[in-house]
Amino acid sequence: MMRQDLEKFFKQYHLNAGMFQPIEVNGRTDWYLCFYEFEKERIWDVEDIKFINDVKRVLHGIFERRIAKNIRAEKTRILFEQQRM
């Protein structure tokens, strides 16, 4: 049984199957990794799920490093601005 909002989404975009994995960064879920099947109904097998989870882990690491880099850059910018005053 599919939730009504997902059923509407699937019909609107002509999807037959989908897998959605939340990507949490800093305790928040801001992104979802989505895989769709347009041509036929699909039962995801173990290898599909492992692959999708591997992709999710890679993206999670990239997002965390990028956010940490942006935070460091912002802190450095603030320190330089404070030194100029």
Secondary structure as the mmCIF struct_conf table of DSSP 4:
data_model
#
loop_
_struct_conf.conf_type_id
_struct_conf.id
_struct_conf.beg_label_comp_id
_struct_conf.beg_label_asym_id
_struct_conf.beg_label_seq_id
_struct_conf.end_label_comp_id
_struct_conf.end_label_asym_id
_struct_conf.end_label_seq_id
HELX_RH_AL_P HELX_RH_AL_P1 GLN A 4 GLN A 12
TURN_TY1_P TURN_TY1_P1 TYR A 13 HIS A 14
BEND BEND1 ASN A 16 ASN A 16
STRN STRN1 ALA A 17 VAL A 25
TURN_TY1_P TURN_TY1_P2 ASN A 26 GLY A 27
STRN STRN2 ARG A 28 GLU A 37
BEND BEND2 PHE A 38 LYS A 40
HELX_RH_AL_P HELX_RH_AL_P2 VAL A 46 ARG A 84
#
